Amino acid sequence: MLIKHRIKPAFIGAILMLSMLSSAYAILPIEKLDTYKGAQAYLVQTKALPMVDIEISIDAGDRYDPVAKSGLASMAGQLMNYGARSENGVLSEAQIADEIADLGANLGISVSGERAILRIRSLSRKDLRDRAVKLASAMLSNPTYDPKILAREKQRMSAAILESETKPESVLERRFRKVLYGSYPLAESPSVKTIANISTDNLQQFHKQFYRGDRMIVSIVGDVTKADAQEIVRSLLQQIPQSGVTIARLPAFERSPVEPLSQRETQIPFDSQQAHIAMGMTAVTRNDPDYFPLLVGSYVLGGGGFVSRLMAEVRENRGLAYSVSSYFAPGKDVGIFRAGLQTKNDQSSLAFEVMSSTIAQFIADGPTVVELTAAKDNLINGYPLRIDNNRKLLDNVSSIAWNNLPLDTMETWTGQVQAVTLEQVKTAFQKHLAMDRMKIVILGARNK
């Protein structure tokens, strides 16, 4: 009896703990806010922390760079941190940094191929939140683009580019982008020459053209009400124009043609003890109906770490590389499939052949029942870790909004993974991947 009495409280405690965990991982709904200045806005309310995380996504990514001025979009975003005009006058780089520090907030801007992103993280207390939003609004709407700071940042970026040219990973990445995207704007990478071509007039014109309401999406996660969120959106975008001049459409992306290996393979001589190998092709967008079969299949092929097919064949069975992987990176308008590894120069040809044949076999045959079940279990059981804090929730809300996905995507995600079948994986891989259209870049030696 004594044992039973001791077990009972522990059992009750365990049940309570499980209940708390279940509640913590409950999927919070995404609310659509009123459109303002042409911008879409979304909110997830959570009182887990007295914080608010805000993101403004702007359709102003690197793909809009003029060829002769590659790096313009990144520079336009980056320099917004270094000076802005507010209602109280010009805020210097130091004043912006001091204000952020005084607030205990985080505020930063990044630029990728598709979009520029401004993120704010602040305590949700209204006075502090309002100050952070006001500062972000000034940076977003009225950056100064000081010529002296531009000169400094151009010098810094040029030095970083020159340094990157000594690193095999960077050289491989730049060349892989070029051969993968061809004439599409994402093929270009900044160079010392294109950075030198950027002027303050270029920055101001780019900002005027792209930083406007009809090209923005605001996502908010945190301890705020819907009314608070609407106020945040209005404050952020108050000084932003709703629209502007018509922007030329990006060129249509052309899929890689079927080509013999000799025309698909690029070799780069490089003084390195290891060969770096990347292969891939353009693939699906995030809103493609085959996204979930490809996600599950990708985990089996090369995304599951030590349990993946590629890791088993390349590392475990043959010891050809410490690490090998593959993945899909779906974008809004174009995505990619990529596989890669690093290996000793004298075994680079064998490593490449094993990686290629493993991918080819997976495309032809798909996963086994055991592999499919294990992949789905891992993805589903690990899903709570993808949404277990405000920042991860914001990542998900941002992706859903940017890619025009259903607002219940987080709620249905695990169900869609669970519903994937063997035939769906096989069909999707054969539909979207083909070995005779894969682009290949090998940096270092490959003994054919």
N, C-alpha and C positions, 0 to 999 in steps of 0.2 A: 504493500500500500504506500509505503514511504517513497518507493521508487516512482510509483504512478504520480504521486503528488509533485515530485520534483520534475517529472517529465512534462506534466500538464502546462505549467507556466512557460516553459521553454517552447512547447508546441504553439501556444497562443501567441508568443512573441514572434515566432517564425511566420505565422499566418499574417500578423499585423505588418511585418516587414515586407512580405510579398505584396500585400495590399498597397503599401506605400510605394513600392517600386512600380506596381501596375499603374497607379495614379500618376507617378512622375513621368511615365512613358506614354501617357494618353496623348493621342494625336490632337493637337490644338487646331481649330479651324482657321482658315484664312478668310478675312473679311475684305471685300472690295470697297474702297473709299470713293468719295466723289472725285470725278476728274477735275483737275485744276490746271489752268494754263496749257491744256492739251495733254498733260501728263497723267498716266495711270498711277494709281496708288493702292497699296495693300497693307493689311495689318494682321498681326497675330498677337493677341493679348495674353500675357503670362505674368503672374505676380511672384514667380519663383525668386526673383532678385529685384531690388529697387533700382533697376537699370533699364535703359532703352538703347537699342541698337537700330541705326537708321542707315539705309543705303540708297543712293541715287545712282541708277544706271543710265548712262548716256550713250546713245548710238553714235559714238565718236571714236572708234577704235583705230588701230594701226592700218586697217585695210583702206582707210580714206587718205593715207599719205600719198602725196605726189611722188612719183618714182625718184625724181631728183632731190627730194627732201624727205626721204624715209627717216622716221624718228620725230616728225612734226607733231603727230597726235600725242605721243608720249611726253614730249617736251611741253606741249600746251597744258596737259594735265598736271605734270610734275610742278611746273612753275606757279600753279595756283596756290601752292603752299607757301610761297615766298613773297607775297605782297598782294594786298587787295584794298579797294576803296570802300569805305563804309560811310554811314550817315554822319559819323564823327570825324571823318578825314581819312587819310591814307594809313593803313596798317602795314608796318614793315614786317620783314621776315622775323625779326626778334620779337616784335610785339605779338605776332600770331603765336609763336612758340610759347611766350610767357602766358598768354591767355589760356592756351590749352593746358599748360602746367597748372595754372591757378585753379582751373576747373576740375582737375584730376580726370580729364577726358582723353579719349583717343580720337584723332581726326586725321585721315589720310586719303590719298588719291593714288589709284593704280590704273594702268591702261594695258589692255590686252588686244588681241587681234580684232575682236568684235566690238568691244565697248570700253568706255572709261567708267570708273567706279569711284564715287566719293563715299566714304563710310564715317559715321559718327558713333561713338560709344560714350554715353554719359549717364550719370545718376539721373533717375527719373524725376527728382525733385524739381518743381517747375522753374524756380529761379535759375538753377544751374543748367537745366535742359534748355531753357530759352536762350541763355547766353551762348551755349554751344551751337544751337541752331542758327542764331544770328551771325555768328562768326562764319559758319559754313556757308550761309547764304551770301555773304560778302565775297568769299573766295569763289563761289560757284558763279556768281553773276558779274563781278567786277574785278578780275585779277589785273594787276598793274603791268605785269610782264616787263619788269625793269631791265633795261639794256645791259646794265652792269652784271646783274644776276644771270641774265641769259648768257653773257660771255663766259662767266664762271662755270655755269652748268654745261655749256658746250665743250669747254676744255675738259671738264670732269668726265663727261660722257665719251669724248674722243679717247681719253686715256683708258677708260674701261674697255672700249672696243679694241684698242691696240693690245691690251693685256689679254682679252678673250681670244685673240688670234694665236696666242701661244698655248692655248688649252685645247686638247683634242675634243673634249665634249662640246665645246662651243663651236669649233670649226665644223664638226659633224652636224650639229643642229642647224647651222646656217645653210649648209649645202643641202641637207635633207629637205628643209623647207622649200628651197629653190627647185629641186627636182620634183618634189611632190606637187606643188601648186602651179608650176609652170608660169603662165602669163597672168594668173590670178594675183591680185594685190598682196595677198598674204605671203607670197613667195619672197617678197623683198625684206631685207634686214638693213638697219642703219649702218652706215659706214662713216668714216671720218669726213669724207667728201660731202655726203648728204647732210650731215650735222652742220658742217660749215656753211651750207646754203641757207640755213634757217635764220630768219630775221624776226624782230619784234613785230613788224607789220604782218608777217606770215602767221605768227601766233595769234594776234588780235583778229585777223580775218578768219582763221580757223575757228576760234572761240565764237565769234559772231555767227558763223555759218552753222555750227553744229550744237552749241550749247543753248538749247531752247526747249520749251516745254513739250512740244510734240515729238521730241526725240528722247524723252526721259521717262523713267519708271521709278517710283519711290516705294521702298519696302521698309516696314517698321515692325520690330519685334520687341516686346517688353512690357513694363509696368505702366501702361498708359491706357486711357479710355479711347473710344472711337472719336469722341469730340476732341480729345487731346491730339490724337493723330491727325485729324483734319486741320487743326491749328498748326501743327508742325509742318505739314505739306504746304499750307499757304505761306507760312513764314519763310520756308526754304526757297520757294519759287516766286516770291512776290516781285522781285526785280528781274525775273527771267522773261524774255519775250516768248509769246506763245508759239510763234512760227517764224519763218524767214524765207529766204530765196530757195527756189527749187534746187535740190542737190542731185547731181547726175547719178543715175543708177550704176551700181557696180557691174562690171562685165559678168556675164553668165559663166559659171564654172564648167569647164569641159572635163569629163571623166578621162582618166588615163586610157589610151588605146592599148590593144593587145600588141605586144612587141616581143621580139626575141630577147633573151637574157643579155646579150651583148649591148643592146641599146637601152636596157633598163638599168644597167649597173654602172655606177660611178665610183671610181677608185681615186682616193686622195693620198698621195705620198705624204708621210708624216713620220718624223723621228720620234718613235714611241716604242716602248717594249711590248705594248699591247695593241691589238687591232680592235677598233670600235666599229660595230656593224649595226646598221639600222635598215629596216625594210618596212614598207607599208604602202598604203594607197588611200585615196579619199574614200569616205564611207558615209554613214547615215547622219542625218540631223537628229537632234534630241526628240523631236516630236514624230519621228518615223514609227509606224506601227510595229516594226521589227525590233524596236529598242530593247524590250525585255528579253526576248530570245537571244539577242546578241550579248546582252549584259550577263546572262547566266552562262552562255557558252564561253564568253571571254574569261570568266572566272575559272572554268575548267582548263582552257587552253593555256593561258599565261598570266592571269590576274590573281590566282589563288596562292601566290608565294610558293612555299615548299611542296604544296599538294598539287601544283599545276602540271600539265602534261609536259610543257617545255622544260620546266625545272627537272622533272624526272628523267627526260631523255638527254638533255644537254649536260646537266650537272651530276645527278645521282648515278646515272648509268654509265657515263663516259668521262666525267670530270673535266669537261672542256671549258667551263666558265664558273665563276663563283655565283653569278646571278644572271638570269635571263627572264624576260617578261614580254607580255604583249597586252595591248589594251585598245579599246575604242575611246575616242575623245569626240563625242558628238557636239556640234555647235548649233547655232540657230540656223545658219544658212548652208554650212558645209561642215562635215566632220572628217575624222581620219581614223584609220587603223594603223597601229605601229607595233613592231616587234624589234627587240634589240638585245645585244649582249656585248661584253668585252672579253677578249681571250688572248692568249699568247699568239704572237705573230706566226710562229711555225705551225699552229694548228687552226689558224683562222679559216682556211678553206673547209676543213672538216666540220668545224663548229657551224659555219654558214650552211653547209649541206644538211646537217642534222636539224638545225632550226627550221630550214625551209621544208624539209620532208615531213617534219612533225606538223607544221601548219597545214601543208597540203593534205596530209592524211586526215586531219581533223575536219577540214572543209569537206572532204569526200565522205567521211563516215560519221561525223558528229561525235558526241560523248556517249559513254556507256550509261546504263541505268544507274549504276552505283555512283558514277561521277556526277550525273545530273542531280541525283538526290542530295549528295553531299554539298554541291554548290548551292542549291536552293536553301538547304538548312543553314548554311553559313551566312548567306546573304540575309535571310529572314531573321535569324537569331541576332545578327549584328546590327540590324536596322536601328534599334533604340539608341545605339552609340552615334548614329548619324544625326540625331535630333535631340541630344541630351543637354544642350545649353543654348543660350540665346543666339550666339554667333552661328552655330550650326543650323539652327532654325532659320536664321536670316539667309544663310547660303541656299537653303532649300526654297524659301519663298522667292528669293531673287531669281533662281533658276527657273522656277515654275512661271513666274511673270515674264521673264525675258524670252522664254521659249514658247510662250502662248499655250501652256499646258493647262489641263483642267484644275480648278482650285482645290479639288479633293485628291490631288495626286499623292500627297503624303498619307492620306487615309487608305488609299487603294494600292499603294506600292507593294506591300508584302503579298497581297492577294494576286497581283499581276505576276509577281515572281513565282509564286506557288503554282500558278496555272500554266507555266511554260512546259511544253512537252518536248520529247526527244526529236520528233519530226519537225517541230517549229524551229528548233536550234539548227538542225541540219539544213533545212530549207533556207533560213535566213543567212547562214554563212555562205551557202552556195550562191545565193542571190546577190550578196553585197561584196564578196571577196573572190578574187581570182589570182592564182599565182602568176599567170602570164601578163598581169597588169601591175604587179607589185614593183615599186621603185626601190632600188637598193643603193645604199651608200656605204662604202667600206673605207675607213680611214686607217692607214697602216698597211701591213702586208696581207695579201691573200695569195697563197700558193696554189694556182690552178693546176 
